Amino acid sequence: MRIYSVLPLIFMLLANPAMAGDVKVLGFDDMSCTAWNKSKEDPDLRKTYVVWVRGVLTGHNYALQSQQVSTLSSGTVELNVNRYCSKNPNGLFSDAAFRMSDEFSGRNQVIRK
């Protein structure tokens, strides 16, 4: 009888994409915060990185239409990624984009990989 009370929990865990496995990031060859910081010297590359982050946020809005990210300027995106990379110099700027999607959508939940 106990197995039946655990089955719904098992199905919820299997159905949750955040817990099903790692997110497949389709981005640049180097998504490190080091690459982000170096791009400050190359305005065209920095702009490309910012556009990529905005695309991630758009993808979030498409996938979770009930919890959309508000309209953000490119300057706000850049500021937030700069902050993330300052705090996480060995991190990835793709993680900064995921954190922004959580923060600015009102979810404010920790990312689980």
Legacy VTK file of the C-alpha trace (Angstrom):
# vtk DataFile Version 3.0
C-alpha trace
ASCII
DATASET POLYDATA
POINTS 113 float
0.000 0.000 0.000
2.894 2.373 0.713
4.188 2.105 -2.862
1.007 3.780 -4.138
1.613 6.857 -1.977
5.125 7.245 -3.411
4.152 6.834 -7.071
2.818 10.392 -7.565
6.073 11.802 -6.191
8.127 9.648 -8.551
6.058 10.773 -11.543
6.419 14.443 -10.535
10.184 14.099 -10.292
10.426 12.369 -13.653
8.180 14.941 -15.326
10.120 17.950 -14.018
12.571 19.002 -16.771
14.794 20.885 -14.315
15.453 17.662 -12.482
15.502 15.402 -15.522
19.042 16.385 -16.542
21.364 19.195 -17.500
20.146 22.031 -19.667
21.636 21.792 -23.144
23.086 25.250 -23.738
23.370 26.253 -27.375
25.788 29.117 -27.221
29.350 30.140 -27.875
32.457 27.981 -27.674
33.545 29.925 -24.584
30.680 30.845 -22.247
32.957 31.648 -19.306
32.793 34.818 -17.287
36.402 35.351 -18.350
35.234 35.517 -21.972
32.431 37.876 -20.935
34.871 40.172 -19.117
37.290 40.198 -22.070
34.459 41.117 -24.441
34.325 44.563 -22.819
37.270 45.417 -25.080
35.349 44.277 -28.184
32.011 46.137 -28.416
30.753 43.964 -31.289
31.393 40.739 -29.376
29.856 42.185 -26.204
26.760 43.188 -28.164
26.531 39.647 -29.566
26.737 38.192 -26.049
24.019 40.575 -24.805
21.770 39.632 -27.733
22.320 35.944 -26.890
21.261 36.543 -23.258
18.174 38.408 -24.463
17.395 35.397 -26.657
17.589 33.129 -23.610
15.136 35.415 -21.813
12.829 35.338 -24.846
13.026 31.545 -24.830
12.066 31.596 -21.160
9.038 33.751 -22.013
8.012 31.334 -24.752
8.367 28.285 -22.510
6.774 29.813 -19.402
4.186 32.236 -20.686
2.562 32.531 -17.275
5.861 33.710 -15.695
7.367 36.020 -18.274
10.437 38.175 -17.836
9.654 41.869 -18.062
11.082 43.964 -20.841
14.746 44.598 -20.059
17.137 46.961 -21.791
20.454 45.754 -23.129
22.103 47.907 -20.470
20.213 46.097 -17.718
21.222 42.743 -19.180
24.862 43.818 -19.329
24.780 45.180 -15.780
23.318 41.953 -14.407
25.794 39.714 -16.223
28.640 41.967 -15.049
27.452 41.577 -11.451
27.100 37.821 -11.787
30.565 37.442 -13.296
32.095 39.693 -10.620
30.680 37.407 -7.930
31.406 34.211 -9.907
34.633 34.782 -11.866
34.950 31.058 -12.625
31.297 30.817 -13.647
29.520 30.880 -16.979
27.643 33.866 -18.310
24.959 31.460 -19.481
24.217 30.832 -15.786
23.816 34.590 -15.373
21.129 34.470 -18.075
19.334 31.624 -16.281
19.460 33.490 -12.984
18.031 36.564 -14.673
15.154 34.504 -16.038
14.402 33.343 -12.507
14.803 36.756 -10.899
12.927 38.858 -13.433
10.081 36.395 -13.981
9.072 36.522 -10.333
10.031 32.902 -9.715
13.086 33.718 -7.601
13.959 30.050 -7.214
17.396 28.577 -7.262
18.443 26.995 -10.553
18.724 23.244 -10.383
20.840 21.389 -12.878
LINES 1 114
113 0 1 2 3 4 5 6 7 8 9 10 11 12 13 14 15 16 17 18 19 20 21 22 23 24 25 26 27 28 29 30 31 32 33 34 35 36 37 38 39 40 41 42 43 44 45 46 47 48 49 50 51 52 53 54 55 56 57 58 59 60 61 62 63 64 65 66 67 68 69 70 71 72 73 74 75 76 77 78 79 80 81 82 83 84 85 86 87 88 89 90 91 92 93 94 95 96 97 98 99 100 101 102 103 104 105 106 107 108 109 110 111 112
